[in-house]
Amino acid sequence: MLLFAMILAGSACGPYYFYDEQFTIDDAKWVYADTIEFNFDIADTIATYDLMLDVDHSTSYAYQNIYVKIFTTFPDGTRLQQEVPIDFADSKGAWYGKCGSTMCNLRVMLQEGAHFDQIGRHQLRIIQFMRIDPLPGIRAIALKLDKKQDI
């Protein structure tokens, strides 16, 4: 009986992420002024991480993709900027990701096996970079960092 309880308790736990934060977009309308900001501390410059975005969008989202700008600020103040296209659907309109009747969740791998070479606070800021303001149908954006175990 105790073994069964331990197995049940272990299976109820979801995946553990080194960093996992979600930003909910008011009324599922992402305006240009809504900068999504994630801040996380790195103490291990040897470890590798997978950086992922989870995007929750409506099944009535009118476009096949979204363009975002990602601004990265490192502890020493260095800044990088990158435009990232994210495809939500194939050319026939079939959604990628996991979808229910009204919402989809799409996991996007930003970088696999990343190393951070600076100890301290890192910041990722994300803005929508479409021609529509506000952009309807985007409900939430989450950043997840999966710290890889040493083999």
C-alpha positions as CSV (number, residue, x, y, z in Angstrom):
1,M,0.0,0.0,0.0
2,L,2.8,2.4,0.8
3,L,4.5,1.6,-2.5
4,F,1.3,2.4,-4.4
5,A,1.0,5.8,-2.6
6,M,4.6,6.7,-3.4
7,I,4.1,5.8,-7.1
8,L,0.8,7.8,-7.2
9,A,2.5,10.8,-5.6
10,G,5.4,10.7,-8.0
11,S,3.2,10.4,-11.0
12,A,1.2,13.4,-10.0
13,C,4.2,15.7,-10.3
14,G,4.6,17.5,-13.6
15,P,8.0,18.3,-15.2
16,Y,10.3,20.5,-13.1
17,Y,11.8,23.5,-14.8
18,F,14.7,25.6,-13.6
19,Y,12.7,28.7,-14.5
20,D,9.0,28.7,-15.4
21,E,7.0,31.9,-15.5
22,Q,3.8,32.9,-17.5
23,F,2.6,36.3,-18.5
24,T,-1.1,36.5,-19.1
25,I,-2.3,39.0,-21.7
26,D,-5.3,41.1,-20.8
27,D,-8.4,40.3,-22.8
28,A,-6.2,38.1,-25.1
29,K,-5.3,41.3,-27.0
30,W,-1.6,41.9,-27.2
31,V,-0.8,45.6,-27.7
32,Y,2.5,47.0,-28.8
33,A,2.9,48.6,-25.4
34,D,2.7,45.2,-23.6
35,T,6.3,44.2,-23.1
36,I,6.5,40.7,-21.6
37,E,9.4,40.6,-19.2
38,F,11.1,37.5,-17.7
39,N,14.0,37.8,-15.2
40,F,16.0,34.9,-14.0
41,D,19.3,34.3,-12.1
42,I,22.1,32.1,-13.4
43,A,24.7,30.8,-10.9
44,D,26.1,27.9,-13.0
45,T,28.0,28.8,-16.1
46,I,28.8,25.2,-16.9
47,A,25.3,23.9,-17.0
48,T,23.3,23.7,-20.3
49,Y,19.7,24.8,-20.6
50,D,16.9,24.4,-23.1
51,L,15.0,27.7,-23.5
52,M,11.3,27.3,-24.5
53,L,8.3,29.6,-25.1
54,D,4.8,28.3,-24.5
55,V,2.3,30.4,-26.4
56,D,-1.4,30.1,-25.7
57,H,-3.6,31.3,-28.5
58,S,-7.2,31.2,-29.6
59,T,-8.3,28.7,-32.2
60,S,-9.9,31.7,-33.9
61,Y,-6.5,33.4,-34.2
62,A,-6.7,34.9,-37.7
63,Y,-3.1,34.3,-38.8
64,Q,-0.8,31.4,-39.5
65,N,2.1,32.9,-37.4
66,I,3.3,35.7,-35.2
67,Y,6.4,37.7,-35.3
68,V,8.0,38.7,-32.0
69,K,11.1,40.7,-31.0
70,I,13.2,39.3,-28.2
71,F,15.5,41.6,-26.3
72,T,18.1,39.8,-24.1
73,T,20.0,41.7,-21.4
74,F,22.9,40.0,-19.7
75,P,24.3,40.8,-16.2
76,D,27.1,43.0,-17.6
77,G,24.6,45.1,-19.4
78,T,25.2,43.7,-22.9
79,R,22.0,43.6,-25.0
80,L,21.0,41.5,-27.9
81,Q,17.9,41.8,-30.1
82,Q,16.4,39.2,-32.4
83,E,13.2,39.0,-34.5
84,V,11.6,35.6,-34.2
85,P,8.8,34.2,-36.4
86,I,6.6,31.6,-34.7
87,D,4.5,29.4,-36.9
88,F,1.1,28.4,-35.4
89,A,-0.3,26.5,-38.3
90,D,0.7,24.7,-41.5
91,S,-0.1,26.0,-45.0
92,K,-3.5,24.3,-44.9
93,G,-4.5,26.0,-41.6
94,A,-4.0,22.9,-39.3
95,W,-2.8,24.1,-35.9
96,Y,0.5,23.0,-34.4
97,G,0.6,22.4,-30.7
98,K,-2.0,21.0,-28.4
99,C,-5.5,22.4,-29.1
100,G,-8.8,22.2,-27.4
101,S,-12.1,23.6,-28.7
102,T,-11.1,27.2,-28.2
103,M,-7.4,27.4,-27.2
104,C,-4.1,26.0,-28.4
105,N,-0.8,25.7,-26.6
106,L,2.3,25.8,-28.7
107,R,5.8,25.0,-27.4
108,V,8.6,26.8,-29.3
109,M,12.2,25.8,-28.7
110,L,14.1,29.1,-28.6
111,Q,17.5,27.5,-28.0
112,E,18.6,24.0,-27.2
113,G,21.7,23.3,-25.1
114,A,22.3,27.0,-24.3
115,H,25.2,28.0,-22.0
116,F,25.1,31.2,-20.0
117,D,28.7,32.6,-19.6
118,Q,27.8,35.2,-17.0
119,I,26.6,34.7,-13.4
120,G,23.8,36.9,-12.3
121,R,20.4,38.4,-13.5
122,H,19.4,37.8,-17.1
123,Q,16.4,39.4,-18.7
124,L,14.3,38.5,-21.7
125,R,11.8,41.0,-22.9
126,I,9.3,40.1,-25.7
127,I,7.1,42.3,-27.8
128,Q,4.7,41.4,-30.6
129,F,5.9,42.6,-34.0
130,M,2.9,42.2,-36.2
131,R,1.1,45.0,-38.2
132,I,-1.9,44.7,-35.9
133,D,-2.4,46.7,-32.7
134,P,-3.9,45.2,-30.6
135,L,-3.3,41.7,-31.8
136,P,-6.3,39.6,-30.8
137,G,-6.1,35.9,-29.9
138,I,-2.9,35.7,-27.9
139,R,-3.8,34.7,-24.3
140,A,-0.4,34.0,-22.6
141,I,3.3,33.6,-23.1
142,A,5.5,31.5,-20.8
143,L,9.2,31.1,-20.6
144,K,10.6,27.8,-19.4
145,L,14.3,27.0,-18.8
146,D,15.0,23.3,-18.5
147,K,18.4,22.7,-16.9
148,K,20.0,19.6,-18.3
149,Q,21.4,17.0,-15.9
150,D,25.0,16.1,-16.2
151,I,25.5,12.7,-17.8
